[in-house]
């Protein structure tokens, strides 16, 4: 069969087949293919405008001319639109309003241009009325009432919501973020993907509020044990974490958005949720933060972010914690309770001399992180590695004095206090090793 008609400059191939072929091309190759014949041009336009991200006013004007002024039928091929112009003008906002009001197949919308909702009063209502919208992301300063008004009036049942970078005031010192309870309950029940900042997390949030979320992105979860957070998301199977999500006093919203996009993000996914091996967990580092891996109630490698370097009880200098988990392999009987976790070994090298108060504070911190788990045995090994030279006589004498003061550490009282958070605990072993290889061992067992 002759699939190419030279006179008509067209392929005698079904458009659906051509669409599958063109889906594998990058934008540059796609444009080149569109110039070869009419069939490829018609199909290529659909792919070219299907997923659009606009970052400049010039790009917005060119795109608007191409899809709205030249051929309005192209508007129906827009499925995903990301408006990220840093300083949009009034003309830019008029174009955005017109595009959103005329597209009828839009399934994904992202707004990351500061001041958009405040400058265009009717834009929020327009967004709420998009009947085909499935994914909505907003990462700009906005009044809470304005955001809730959009979410409350949303006509389409959202499957994905990203409000992690929403700031709820108009000041430069950005400290208040949207909370889970700010999301309408009816919308929360239907969400499958959620990205949210938990810096202002409320412990009283209903545990069944997000029963369907399977993909979860947490921003700034540095002030709560993650086991207290993940109870909200019993169906989660993919956990993404972004850290160092702070707004600094000198940052503009535009600077923050650019920095946020450049930060690291790590994924933990459960391909086989019924057979999970807890292995040695990775440590991620971010600006001013160290990301630790902890075992909590969900069958995922859940983590905690700390920024407490000024607290001598848990500061770790430049040597991050290394956690080794030894568990039984079995079925995960409940997303809220992981019975497989039995033993946990925590190794930490600290850049200071350990004292009895340091031991108490550090073990209390671990118990707080592991509350509600089925932990039976906990082993803690702390190695002193002061950053000062060991040959310094004064430092050595100070280190010996503080090392001997660890004898005052009451492991029984510590274990009893920890048992109130981890009722299943039956054994606790704490070992402190000095720079001279001397060691103190404290053991408690039921």
C-alpha positions, -999 to +999 in steps of 0.1 A: +000+000+000+013+034-009+010+053+024+023+086+011+005+106-017+031+129-032+005+151-049-016+156-019+015+156+003-004+135+029+000+101+046-028+076+040-025+065+076-050+069+104-045+100+124-045+080+157-015+060+144+003+091+134-004+106+168+013+076+185+043+080+163+047+117+169+044+113+206+080+099+206+094+131+191+109+160+209+095+195+201+123+203+176+118+171+157+081+175+159+082+209+143+104+195+115+080+166+109+050+190+107+066+207+078+067+176+056+030+171+049-005+182+058-014+151+078+017+154+101+010+191+105-026+185+116-016+158+141+016+176+152-003+207+162-022+187+187+010+175+204+027+208+201+000+226+222-011+198+244+013+206+273+023+242+276+045+261+300+047+299+295+075+318+313+078+351+294+054+377+281+067+373+246+062+336+246+026+341+259+019+366+230+033+342+204+014+313+217-018+333+219-015+343+183-008+307+172-037+290+190-063+317+194-060+342+167-047+321+138-069+290+143-092+290+173-099+252+169-064+246+183-076+257+217-094+224+222-060+206+220-046+223+251-048+198+280-021+211+304-012+248+309+014+263+333+014+300+337+048+310+351+054+346+339+075+362+366+060+397+364+028+395+342+015+427+327-022+436+324-021+424+288-007+391+299-035+386+324-061+395+298-046+368+275-046+343+303-082+350+311-092+346+275-073+314+270-089+298+301-124+309+292-121+294+257-104+261+263-128+232+269-105+203+273-081+216+300-072+189+325-042+204+342-036+240+353-006+254+372-004+290+384+031+301+396+031+338+388+029+361+418+000+385+420-022+368+393-052+361+415-052+395+431-047+414+399-075+395+380-105+392+403-125+370+381-098+345+375-105+324+406-141+320+396-131+311+361-107+284+373-134+269+395-158+266+366-134+246+343-154+214+340-126+191+328-100+201+353-083+172+371-050+186+383-045+220+399-013+236+412-008+270+427+025+283+442+020+320+448+012+343+478-026+344+481-052+352+507-066+320+523-101+331+517-094+335+480-079+301+477-107+284+497-132+302+475-117+286+444-115+251+460-150+253+475-165+263+441-145+238+420-170+221+398-147+193+386-137+165+410-099+171+414-076+141+414-044+161+420-039+192+441-006+210+448-008+238+474+026+232+490+040+266+481+009+287+488+016+315+512-014+330+530-004+366+533+010+394+512+041+402+534+076+394+524+083+374+556+064+344+546+056+321+575+021+308+572+011+280+548-021+262+540-030+234+563-048+201+555-079+213+572-081+242+548-089+218+520-127+212+516-136+178+529-154+167+498-124+175+477-100+157+501-119+125+498-115+123+461-078+133+458-053+107+445-023+130+446-015+158+471+014+182+476+012+202+508+034+220+533+031+205+568+050+232+586+018+243+603+004+208+607-025+203+631-026+171+651-064+173+653-068+168+615-092+138+610-073+106+602-097+096+575-096+130+557-074+118+527-084+081+522-075+079+485-042+098+483-016+074+468+011+099+458+021+124+485+046+153+484+054+168+517+072+202+520+089+215+551+078+186+574+106+194+599+087+200+631+066+168+635+073+131+637+063+118+603+044+089+619+019+115+632+015+129+597+012+098+576-019+086+595-038+111+573-028+091+542-035+054+547-034+046+510-001+063+502+022+043+479+046+070+466+062+095+490+081+125+478+098+149+501+110+184+495+131+201+522+145+236+530+112+251+518+117+283+539+112+317+525+140+340+535+135+377+544+154+388+513+137+365+489+110+377+465+084+352+455+101+348+422+134+340+438+118+314+460+100+297+431+133+294+412+152+281+443+124+256+451+125+242+416+163+236+420+161+217+452+165+180+455+136+156+457+137+119+465+110+093+458+102+062+478+077+039+461+061+006+470+059-016+440+052-046+462+035-032+493+030-067+508+067-076+508+088-047+521+124-052+533+137-024+555+172-020+544+199+006+553+183+039+545+198+067+527+206+102+541+198+133+521+213+167+528+199+200+519+208+236+527+208+239+565+190+205+568+199+169+572+173+144+560+171+113+583+154+081+575+132+067+603+109+037+605+073+047+613+038+033+609+035+031+571+052+004+549+073+031+533+108+045+540+094+074+558+117+102+568+121+132+591+138+165+584+156+183+612+171+217+615+182+217+651+219+221+649+218+245+678+204+219+701+234+201+717+212+172+726+207+161+690+231+180+669+253+158+648+278+183+633+289+170+599+284+133+605+248+123+598+229+095+614+231+061+598+202+039+606+201+001+601+167-016+603+163-053+609+128-065+603+107-096+598+093-099+563+055-104+562+023-090+551+014-054+559-018-060+577-027-023+580-014+010+565-016+025+600+004-002+618+036-019+607+041-050+628+072-061+609+096-035+626+112-052+656+148-040+659+165-007+652+202+001+654+212+038+654+248+047+648+258+084+652+291+101+652+290+135+669+314+164+667+314+172+704+319+155+737+290+135+749+275+141+784+247+124+803+222+152+793+231+147+757+224+110+760+190+117+776+180+142+750+192+121+721+174+089+732+142+109+740+143+123+705+145+088+690+116+076+711+096+105+700+102+097+664+094+060+668+062+063+688+033+040+678+057+015+661+060-021+671+097-017+681+110-043+706+147-036+707+166-004+703+204-001+701+221+032+701+259+037+693+273+072+698+309+078+688+326+110+699+346+126+670+353+162+682+364+186+655+392+199+678+426+182+676+429+153+699+465+160+708+455+192+725+459+184+762+431+207+774+406+192+749+416+157+759+412+164+796+378+180+789+368+151+768+378+126+795+359+146+822+327+147+801+331+111+790+332+100+827+302+121+835+282+098+812+282+074+842+254+095+855+231+085+826+201+066+841+191+041+814+163+027+834+145+060+837+151+067+800+137+033+790+106+037+812+100+071+797+105+057+762+081+028+769+052+053+773+057+062+736+068+027+724+048+003+746+063-028+729+099-019+739+116-047+758+153-039+754+175-008+752+212-007+747+232+026+746+269+026+739+292+056+740+327+054+725+353+080+732+380+091+708+405+070+727+384+039+720+372+037+756+335+028+758+306+029+782+277+004+777+243+009+793+218-020+791+181-022+801+158-052+795+124-063+807 
